[in-house]
């Protein structure tokens, strides 16, 4: 590094002289320029005092240049540079070059030593299969997630035709996602999901320094959607009032009492009701156990497994859920010896979650039986709940906490948030302008098809 900096200083001085002697030079400010000391971007002025503090201060000021040399020597991204035990040789080199640059500024002749050749480390030869296997070993993965990742890795590696992970660029990301759109008809939301999943694959290897960079980091999916002509939004809409009245009617969900599809009658009725009155996600509701439902300090349920840390929360029960017998249902399930709230909600394989059963049943029901558009699905209940909160005058940070949405304010991250008592008071403000039928009480061993009471 010492030789490189002196060489660059000498080259800059030669270029300055050449520019002054060039035939097309207009000669402006020539005298002033000749009188100016030779400048160098690596000159640090007055040296800091010797010792640890001085060396670290010097290195911090010159960190970008050090990182550049580290990248040449190791092939690693500059972001991996950290001041640590190896700072001493860098400090010594920069102290020496700072001293000799000052000597040159005073007019002393300081020869430039030959620059040693640096053996540049080549790019990692980490292959796609090794990358996939490393990601799988990193931490426990759900079988379905592994299956999805395997499919994406196969698609991406085949599309890139021999390129290794280390060779992939953001241009490759755009080209691959465009190919997925053209060949599979993927929506903007699906393309973003695929890119996010592949980014997680690269992220593990980059953090452990097996790959130099992650081409999916910071990728602009909204810009991609505009560029390739797809909508970036999910396309999900909240239910209209008329749709809600049809769905939550005696002729709607409550009439679907036959068969075990979607986890049986009680799952098919109570899970959508909970989604409407709490805004919880489908998988959050499908995972609930008897122990997750608590009565103190106010009736609520706990979400202990969710998509991210912000989503772990306690949600108070809306008064209408209590009036309609949800706590009675929980007690009956517990008395029957069940630990899960939905005993019949079980997937048929390891590649699917239990809650997918009710999700598929619900979406098929509203699209095929009720004739609702494809833009409304189970997740639309979450959108509907957010609108119900807004229309009830519930402030955004309250309904963010209810639904497990992260707030954009740094200040909101301090403290534990609103108490359950406050949340229950707020959620009680939600009113529906129509009457929702009361679900049938739980009957042990007949959870699939209770008989409707005569009305």
Secondary structure, DSSP 4 states (H G I P E B T S, - for coil): -HHHHHHHHHHHHHHHHHHHHSTT---TTHHHHHHSPPP-TT--SSPPPSSHHHHHHHHHHTHHHHHHHHHHHH---GGG---STTHHHHHHHHHHHHHHHHHHHTT---PPPPPPPP-PPPPP---HHHHHHHHHHHS---HHHHHHHHHHHHHHHHHHTT--GGG--HHHHHHHHHHHHHHH---HHHHHHHHHHHHHHHHHHHHTTSSS--TTTT--HHHHHHHHT---S----PPPHHHHHHHTSTTTGGG--SSSGGGHHHHHHHHHHHHHHH---HHHHHT-BGGGEE-SSSSEEEE-S-SSGGG-EEEEPPHHHHHTTHHHHHHHHHHTT-SBS-TT---SSTTS-THHHHHHHHHHIIIIIS---TT--TTHHHHHHHHHHHHTT--HHHHHHHHTPPPS-SGGGSS--S-HHHHHHHHTT---SSPPPPPPPP-TT--S-PPPPP-
